[in-house]
Amino acid sequence: MAKSKSTNKTKPTRVSVADFLKKKTKGQQLADSQELVKMFRDITGEPPRMWGPSIVGFGKYHYVYESGREGDAPLLGFSPRKPETVLYVLAGRESEGLKKKLGKHKSSVSCIYIKSLDDIDLAVLKQMAVASIAETRRRYPG
């Protein structure tokens, strides 16, 4: 049986990141989002872009899974949600030691959930982000 090819529904949009953040965040979450924009822009060398309705992404890579599913995704990204901000950083086994040093958070394979940047060590987050990009490029070259 042939594998079906499906694509990622989350794609870059033309929505302004600044407008999105002003509309969807306030107070500490707005300040955190603005800090993440600066940090992730510096790390990737790429400007922020909206991916779908709620992800602020930086750079991109193309993936193809064994299932045949393929698409593009941001190298780094975040989504300010209630009650937490989701950081899209490849937090696999390679990052276990860093996650222990990060501070107050929850995590899954490719997401880190934080309430505030004040709860985490930003230097550790930067290390994780750099490692995430290297691992993503290793897994999905080209």
GUZAMI-249250 format. One record per residue: residue in one letter; x negated, y, z of N, C-alpha, C in turn. Coordinates in steps of 0.2 Angstrom, whole numbers, plus 5000, padded with zeros to 4 digits. Layout:
% GUZAMI-249250
AXYZXYZXYZ/...
This chain:
% GUZAMI-249250
M499649945000500050005000499650065000/A499750114996499350174995499450225001/K498950255003498950305008499350365006/S499750395009500050455007499650515009/K499650565005499250625006499750675009/S499550695015499950755018499450805019/T499750865020499350925021499550965027/N499050995030499151035036499651095035/K500151095039500651155038500451215041/T499951215045499651285048499151305043/K499251365040498851395035498751465036/P498251495033498151565034498651605032/T498851665035499351705033499051775032/R499551825030499251895029499551935035/V499751905040499951945046499351975050/S499452035052498952075055498852045062/V498152025064498051995070498152045076/A497952105074498052165079498852175081/D499252175075499952175076500252115080/F500052055078500251995082500152005089/L499452025091499252025098499652075102/K499752135099500152195102500852165103/K501152135099501852105099501952055104/K501452005104501551945108501251935115/T500751985116500451985122500452055126/K500352055132500252115136499852105142/G499652155145499252155151498552115151/Q498452065155497852025156497851985149/Q498351955147498351915141498151945135/L498352015134498152055129497352065129/A497152085135496452105136496052035135/D496251985137495851915136495851905128/S496451915125496451905118495951945114/Q495952005116495452055113494752035114/E494552015120493951985122493751925117/L494251875117494151815113494051835105/V494351885103494251905096493551925095/K493351965100492651995099492151935100/M492251895105491751835106491751785100/F492351765097492351715092492151745085/R492251815084491951845078491251845079/D490951865084490251865085489951795084/I490251745086489951675086490051645079/T490551665075490651635069490451685063/G490351745065490251795059490851805055/E491451785057492051785052492551835056/P492951865052493451905055494051865057/P494451885062495051845064495551845058/R495951795058496451785053497051745057/M497651765055498151725058498251665054/W498351605058498451535055499151525057/G499651515053500351505055500551565059/P501151545063501351605066501051625073/S500551585075500351595082499651585084/I499251565079498551545080498051605077/V497651625081497151675078496451635077/G496251625071495751585069495151625066/F494551585066493951615063493651565059/G493451585053493151545048493551485046/K493351435043493751375041493351325039/Y493651265039493351205036493851155033/H493651115029494151065026494050995029/Y494550965031494550905034494950855030/V494750785030495050735027495050675032/Y495650655034495650595039495750535035/E495550475038495650415035496350395033/S496850425036497550415034497650445028/G497250495025497350525019497650605020/R497750615026497950685028497350725027/E497450785024496950835024497150905024/G496750955025496951025025496351065027/D496451125029496051175031496251195038/A495751205042495851235049495251285051/P495451325056494951375058494351335062/L493751365061493151335065493251345072/L493551405074493751415081494351455081/G494751455086495351485086495651485093/F496151525094496551535100497251555099/S497751535104498451555103498651575110/P498851635111499051665117499851645118/R499951595123500551565124500751575131/K501351565133501551575140501651495142/P501351485148500951525153500251525152/E499951495146499251485146499051505139/T498351525138498051535131497751465130/V497851445123497551385121496951405117/L496351375118495751385115495651325110/Y495651335104495451285099494751275098/V494451235102493751225102493651145103/L493251115098493251045098492851025105/A493250995110493050985116493050905117/G492650875113492550805113492050785118/R491850715118491350695122490750735123/E490550765117489950805117489950865122/S490550885124490650945128490850925135/E490850865137491050845144490650875149/G489950885149489550915154489750985154/L489851015148490051095148490751105151/K491151055150491851065153491851065160/K491451025163491351025170491151095173/K490751135169490451195171490951255169/L491451245165491851295163492251335168/G492451305173492951335177493651305177/K494151345179494851325180495151315173/H495251255171495551245164495851175164/K496251165159496551095157496251085150/S496151025148495951015141496250945138/S496150945131496350885127495750885123/V495750835118495250825113494950895110/S495450935107495250995104495551055106/C495751055112496051115115495851125122/I495851185124495651205131496251255133/Y496551245139497051285141496851325147/I496851395147496651435152497251485154/K497251505160497751555162497451625161/S496751635162496451695161495651685160/L495351725156494651725155494251735162/D494551765167494251775173494151705177/D494551655175494551595178493951545176/I493651565170493151525167492451565166/D491951525165491251555164491151565156/L491151625154491151645147490551625144/A489951625147489351595144489451525143/V489751485147489851415145490351405139/L490851445139491351445134490951465127/K490551505127490151525121489751465119/Q489451425124489051365122489451315119/M490051305122490551255119490751275112/A490851335111491051365104490551345099/V489951365101489351355096489351275095/A489351235100489351165100489951135095/S490451165096491051145093490951155085/I490751215083490551225076490051175073/A489551165077489051115075489351045074/E489751025078490050965078490550955072/T490951015071491451015066491051015059/R490551045058490151045052489850975051/R489650945056489350875056489850825053/R490450835056491050785055491350805048/Y491350865046491650885040491250925035/P490650905033490150945029490450965022/G490251025020490451045014490951095014/
